[in-house]
Structures are given as structure tokens and as C-alpha cells.
Amino acid sequence: MLDVIILGAGAGGGFPQWNSAAPGCLQAREGKQAKPRTQASLAVSGDGVHWFLLNASPDLRQQILSTPALQHNGSTRGTPIQGVILAGAEIDAITGLLTLREREPFTLMGSASTLAQLDRNPIFEALDRNIIPRIALTEGIAVPLPLKNGTPSGLVLEAFTVPGKAPLYAEAEGTKPDDTLGLSISDGQKTMLFIPGCAKITQALKDRAGRADLLFFDGTLWQDDEMIRTGLSPKSGHRMGHVSINEEDGPLRQFAACTKPRKFFVHINNSNPVLLEDSPQRQAAEQAGWVIGEDGMRIKAEVPS
């Protein structure tokens, strides 16, 4: 079984963003056809008891407190969280690690370049390496995910590189091939993909998505120039390392032939009109077979008995 919880479906800054008075953010604050979302992260389990986090957003504490499955019961301290798997080193993917600094054992996994970014910043040494080992992932090699006690979780992880860019704070260093990962997790029969950032949808990515059962994909913007037109930023989607939902190179068109997986948008920017429940863009995405991710959604992929 694959048991997945969307902890957060928003992009960096969440929805509504703290300093934004854009129309969508105002609607979200007023509760008018726009549900708030925290920053993108998922939890996945093979048994519904032991969980792995995919990215650690700045909102992780709030997400844990909002998710009973991630809350500890029993001894004075503990957690059902077995590990954290990072798809990149952007601020909205790693900052939540500091929430997990209370000497609780878990395994921290990411690409070599992502772990190198953590190594360079001494604040992450608050995560004691003696109890929180850091494991570099190698592209294309499937590895079993063990529980903290060393027993099998029933899940297998494969990391694969995705076209992307260096984290915003490290752009001067240049982009490395493993700066942006997609994560494939399987129970041996069902497979999910987590791809919260993607600068180009390649044929290899389409082939991989076509074989998956669940696809959680980058839904940052609706149009490439969205933030420029709305006066929110001088950057296009491509400049930020994201394809946009409704562009020719975006997921609505590029994944149209991928009919096997249930498809979810996550990492949705506060400017994206798909967040508005009565918008024509939301209707178009749903008619194309996509679910607009919401915090707290729980999705199970099981083999019929």
C-alpha cells in the first residue's frame, strides 16, 4: 500500500502569502472560494503507521499538528516520522528541518549537492549527525527505505534528476545536475512520483509518469509571465525553474497522454488562479484530469483484494 498525505500544497510563501494583498490572497483570508495552503510537503507510508516526509517546509510544525497520523502517542517523546527525503535545497524545502532538531532520530536523504548546501550552513548542525545520519542519493538506483529500527518499511525509493536550477540563495554557484530531484516511491506494486519543481518536461519524464499510479507535480504558475503581469515579481516561471501549467511545454499538454496516474498539482504559487475554486483556470485543469492539491488530502494506492 502507498498511503500519501499532502501536508502542504502551496509554493514558497504559502497561500495567502504573508505580505500579499493580491486578489487571491484576499479571498483566502476571507474564506471566499479559496482555501489556504501551507508550503509544499508530502508524507508517505507503506503501512499507515510509519511515515517519510518528502521535503521539510517552513510550515512543518503546523503541518504535523494538523495531521494526527504524524503525532506521537505513547512514551514521553517520539515520532512516527522515520526519515526526510529532500527533492532540493530551496528554502521552502529545507527550513522545516530545524523544527525536527529536538534530538529525535530519523534519516535525512538528498542529492549530493543538496546535502552539501546543508553542510555549508552551520545552523543545520542543530540536527545532531550522531542520531540523524545524512545519506546521499544516487540517481537511478532504487534503495529500500528502512525504518529507524532497521526493519523494512516496505517502500523502495528511487531518485532521478529533473531539469531545474540552483536554489535562489546559491544561484551564483551555478546549477548542478542534481540540484533538482524527482522522487519515485514504490511498495512493489504501486508507484508514486513527487516532482515539486521542474524546468522542462522531457520524454523520459513523460515515460516515467505514464507508468506511475500517483503523480504529484509542479503547479507553481498557470502562465509563464503570470507574476510579471500581476506586478508581483520581475521573474517568469522559466527564470524561477518551473514550467507553467497552461503553456505549450507545461503539464496540461505534456502529460495529456498519461492516463494511468491520478494527477495532483502541488507547489502552487499564491498568484495561480487554479487556487480559486470558481475560476475558469481551475475548471480547465480539472477537466484535463488534474486534482488541485489541498492540505490534508490523503490518497491511497492499493492493489484490489
C-alpha positions as CSV (number, residue, x, y, z in Angstrom):
1,M,0.0,0.0,0.0
2,L,1.0,3.6,-0.7
3,D,-0.5,6.0,1.8
4,V,0.1,9.6,0.9
5,I,-0.8,12.8,2.8
6,I,-0.4,16.2,1.2
7,L,0.9,18.2,4.2
8,G,1.2,21.4,2.1
9,A,0.3,22.2,-1.5
10,G,1.4,25.8,-1.7
11,A,4.6,27.2,-3.2
12,G,7.1,29.3,-1.2
13,G,5.3,31.8,1.0
14,G,2.2,29.7,1.1
15,F,-1.4,30.9,0.4
16,P,-2.2,33.5,1.4
17,Q,1.3,34.9,1.4
18,W,2.0,36.9,4.5
19,N,2.8,40.2,2.7
20,S,0.4,39.9,-0.2
21,A,-2.9,41.7,-0.9
22,A,-3.3,40.1,-4.3
23,P,-6.9,39.3,-5.1
24,G,-6.5,35.6,-4.5
25,C,-4.8,36.1,-1.1
26,L,-7.5,38.5,0.0
27,Q,-10.1,35.8,-0.9
28,A,-8.2,33.2,1.0
29,R,-8.1,35.4,4.1
30,E,-11.8,36.0,3.8
31,G,-12.6,32.3,3.2
32,K,-14.2,33.1,-0.2
33,Q,-13.8,30.2,-2.7
34,A,-10.1,29.9,-1.9
35,K,-8.7,27.6,0.8
36,P,-5.4,28.5,2.5
37,R,-2.4,26.2,1.8
38,T,0.9,25.8,3.6
39,Q,4.2,25.2,1.7
40,A,4.7,22.1,-0.3
41,S,5.5,18.8,1.5
42,L,4.1,15.3,1.5
43,A,4.2,12.3,3.9
44,V,4.2,8.8,2.6
45,S,3.8,5.4,4.3
46,G,3.6,1.8,3.4
47,D,1.6,0.8,6.5
48,G,-0.2,4.0,7.6
49,V,1.8,4.0,10.8
50,H,5.4,4.8,9.9
51,W,6.0,7.9,7.7
52,F,8.6,9.5,5.5
53,L,8.5,13.2,4.7
54,L,9.1,14.5,1.2
55,N,10.7,17.9,1.8
56,A,10.5,19.8,5.1
57,S,8.7,23.0,4.5
58,P,8.9,26.1,6.8
59,D,5.4,25.2,7.9
60,L,6.3,21.7,9.1
61,R,5.4,22.2,12.8
62,Q,1.9,23.4,11.8
63,Q,1.6,20.6,9.3
64,I,2.4,18.0,12.0
65,L,0.0,19.5,14.5
66,S,-2.7,19.4,11.8
67,T,-2.0,15.7,10.9
68,P,-2.9,13.1,13.5
69,A,-1.0,10.4,11.7
70,L,2.2,12.3,12.3
71,Q,1.6,12.9,16.0
72,H,3.2,10.8,18.7
73,N,1.3,8.7,21.2
74,G,3.0,6.6,23.9
75,S,6.3,7.4,25.6
76,T,7.3,10.9,26.7
77,R,8.9,11.7,23.3
78,G,8.9,10.1,19.9
79,T,7.6,10.4,16.4
80,P,6.2,8.2,13.6
81,I,8.4,10.1,11.2
82,Q,11.2,7.8,10.0
83,G,13.0,9.9,7.6
84,V,13.0,13.1,5.5
85,I,13.8,12.9,1.7
86,L,14.7,16.2,0.1
87,A,13.9,16.9,-3.6
88,G,16.2,20.0,-3.5
89,A,17.7,22.6,-1.2
90,E,15.4,25.6,-1.8
91,I,14.4,27.4,1.3
92,D,10.8,26.1,1.2
93,A,12.1,22.5,1.1
94,I,14.7,22.5,3.9
95,T,13.8,25.1,6.5
96,G,11.4,22.8,8.3
97,L,14.4,20.5,9.2
98,L,15.0,23.0,12.0
99,T,11.7,22.0,13.5
100,L,13.0,18.5,13.9
101,R,16.1,19.4,15.9
102,E,14.9,18.0,19.3
103,R,17.3,15.1,19.2
104,E,14.7,12.8,17.6
105,P,16.3,10.1,15.4
106,F,15.5,9.9,11.7
107,T,17.3,9.6,8.4
108,L,18.0,12.6,6.2
109,M,18.3,11.9,2.5
110,G,19.0,14.1,-0.5
111,S,21.3,14.6,-3.5
112,A,25.0,15.3,-3.0
113,S,24.5,18.9,-3.9
114,T,21.6,19.4,-1.6
115,L,23.4,17.8,1.3
116,A,26.4,20.0,0.5
117,Q,24.2,23.1,0.9
118,L,23.2,21.9,4.4
119,D,26.9,21.2,5.2
120,R,27.8,24.7,4.3
121,N,25.3,26.3,6.7
122,P,26.2,25.6,10.4
123,I,22.6,26.2,11.5
124,F,21.8,22.7,10.3
125,E,24.3,21.2,12.7
126,A,21.5,21.6,15.2
127,L,20.5,18.3,13.6
128,D,22.9,16.0,15.5
129,R,24.6,13.8,12.9
130,N,25.1,11.1,15.5
131,I,21.4,10.4,15.6
132,I,20.3,11.9,12.2
133,P,22.6,10.4,9.5
134,R,22.8,12.2,6.2
135,I,22.6,9.9,3.2
136,A,23.4,11.0,-0.4
137,L,21.1,9.6,-3.0
138,T,22.4,8.3,-6.3
139,E,20.3,8.9,-9.4
140,G,18.6,5.9,-10.9
141,I,19.5,3.5,-8.0
142,A,16.5,2.1,-6.2
143,V,17.1,1.7,-2.4
144,P,14.8,0.2,0.2
145,L,13.6,2.7,2.9
146,P,14.3,1.2,6.3
147,L,12.5,2.2,9.5
148,K,14.5,3.8,12.2
149,N,15.0,0.4,13.9
150,G,16.5,-1.0,10.7
151,T,13.5,-3.2,9.7
152,P,12.0,-2.8,6.2
153,S,9.3,-0.2,5.7
154,G,8.0,-2.0,2.6
155,L,8.9,1.0,0.4
156,V,11.6,1.5,-2.2
157,L,12.9,4.9,-3.2
158,E,14.5,5.9,-6.5
159,A,15.7,9.5,-7.0
160,F,16.1,10.8,-10.5
161,T,17.3,14.2,-11.8
162,V,14.9,16.7,-13.2
163,P,15.7,19.8,-15.2
164,G,15.8,22.7,-12.7
165,K,18.1,25.3,-11.2
166,A,20.2,26.0,-8.2
167,P,18.5,27.3,-5.1
168,L,17.8,31.0,-5.1
169,Y,20.4,31.8,-2.5
170,A,23.1,29.7,-4.4
171,E,22.5,30.8,-8.0
172,A,25.9,32.4,-8.1
173,E,27.4,28.9,-7.7
174,G,25.7,27.7,-10.9
175,T,23.3,24.9,-11.4
176,K,24.4,21.3,-10.8
177,P,22.7,18.3,-12.5
178,D,21.4,17.0,-9.1
179,D,20.1,20.3,-7.7
180,T,16.5,19.2,-8.6
181,L,15.3,15.7,-8.0
182,G,12.1,13.8,-8.6
183,L,11.3,11.1,-6.1
184,S,9.8,7.8,-7.0
185,I,8.4,5.6,-4.2
186,S,7.0,2.2,-4.6
187,D,5.6,-0.6,-2.5
188,G,6.5,-3.1,-5.2
189,Q,3.1,-2.9,-6.9
190,K,2.1,0.8,-6.9
191,T,4.3,3.8,-7.6
192,M,4.1,7.5,-6.8
193,L,6.1,10.4,-8.2
194,F,6.9,13.6,-6.3
195,I,8.2,16.4,-8.6
196,P,7.6,19.8,-6.9
197,G,9.9,21.7,-9.2
198,C,10.6,21.1,-12.9
199,A,12.0,23.4,-15.6
200,K,11.4,21.1,-18.6
201,I,9.2,18.1,-19.1
202,T,11.4,15.6,-21.0
203,Q,10.3,12.5,-22.9
204,A,12.0,10.4,-20.2
205,L,9.9,12.2,-17.6
206,K,6.7,11.6,-19.6
207,D,7.6,7.9,-19.9
208,R,8.1,7.6,-16.2
209,A,4.9,9.5,-15.3
210,G,3.0,7.2,-17.7
211,R,4.0,4.2,-15.7
212,A,3.1,5.7,-12.3
213,D,-0.1,5.4,-10.2
214,L,0.1,8.7,-8.5
215,L,1.8,11.9,-9.8
216,F,2.4,15.0,-7.6
217,F,3.7,17.6,-9.9
218,D,4.9,21.2,-10.0
219,G,1.9,23.5,-10.3
220,T,3.7,26.8,-9.5
221,L,2.2,29.1,-12.2
222,W,-0.7,29.0,-14.7
223,Q,1.2,31.1,-17.2
224,D,4.9,31.8,-17.6
225,D,4.6,35.6,-17.3
226,E,1.9,35.4,-14.6
227,M,3.9,37.1,-11.8
228,I,5.2,39.8,-14.2
229,R,1.7,40.7,-15.5
230,T,0.3,40.9,-12.0
231,G,3.2,43.1,-10.8
232,L,4.3,40.5,-8.1
233,S,7.8,39.8,-9.5
234,P,10.0,40.6,-12.5
235,K,10.7,36.8,-12.9
236,S,9.0,34.4,-15.3
237,G,8.2,30.8,-14.4
238,H,11.2,29.6,-16.5
239,R,13.5,32.0,-14.8
240,M,12.4,30.5,-11.5
241,G,13.0,27.0,-12.8
242,H,9.3,26.0,-13.3
243,V,7.2,25.0,-16.3
244,S,3.8,26.6,-16.1
245,I,0.5,24.6,-16.2
246,N,-1.1,26.1,-19.3
247,E,1.9,26.7,-21.5
248,E,2.7,24.6,-24.5
249,D,5.6,23.0,-22.6
250,G,3.5,22.7,-19.4
251,P,1.9,19.6,-17.8
252,L,-1.7,20.0,-19.1
253,R,-0.4,19.4,-22.6
254,Q,2.8,17.4,-22.0
255,F,1.1,14.8,-19.7
256,A,-2.2,14.7,-21.6
257,A,-1.5,11.2,-22.8
258,C,-0.5,9.9,-19.3
259,T,-3.9,8.5,-18.4
260,K,-2.8,5.9,-15.8
261,P,-1.7,8.0,-12.9
262,R,-4.0,10.1,-10.7
263,K,-2.5,13.5,-11.1
264,F,-2.2,16.2,-8.5
265,F,-0.8,19.7,-8.6
266,V,1.3,20.8,-5.6
267,H,3.7,23.7,-5.0
268,I,1.1,26.1,-6.3
269,N,2.0,29.8,-6.1
270,N,-0.3,32.3,-4.5
271,S,-0.7,34.1,-7.9
272,N,-2.0,31.0,-9.6
273,P,-5.8,31.3,-10.4
274,V,-6.3,27.5,-10.1
275,L,-6.4,28.2,-6.3
276,L,-9.7,30.0,-6.8
277,E,-12.4,27.4,-6.7
278,D,-14.7,29.2,-9.1
279,S,-12.0,30.2,-11.7
280,P,-12.1,29.1,-15.3
281,Q,-8.5,28.0,-14.9
282,R,-9.5,25.7,-12.1
283,Q,-12.2,24.2,-14.3
284,A,-9.8,23.7,-17.2
285,A,-7.3,21.9,-15.0
286,E,-9.9,19.6,-13.5
287,Q,-11.4,18.9,-16.9
288,A,-7.9,17.8,-18.0
289,G,-7.9,15.2,-15.2
290,W,-5.9,17.1,-12.6
291,V,-6.7,17.5,-8.9
292,I,-5.7,20.8,-7.3
293,G,-3.8,19.7,-4.2
294,E,-5.1,20.8,-0.8
295,D,-3.5,20.5,2.6
296,G,-4.7,17.4,4.4
297,M,-5.7,15.4,1.3
298,R,-5.0,11.7,1.9
299,I,-4.6,9.4,-1.1
300,K,-4.1,5.6,-1.0
301,A,-2.9,3.5,-3.9
302,E,-3.7,-0.2,-3.1
303,V,-3.9,-3.4,-5.1
304,P,-7.6,-4.5,-5.1
305,S,-8.2,-7.5,-2.9
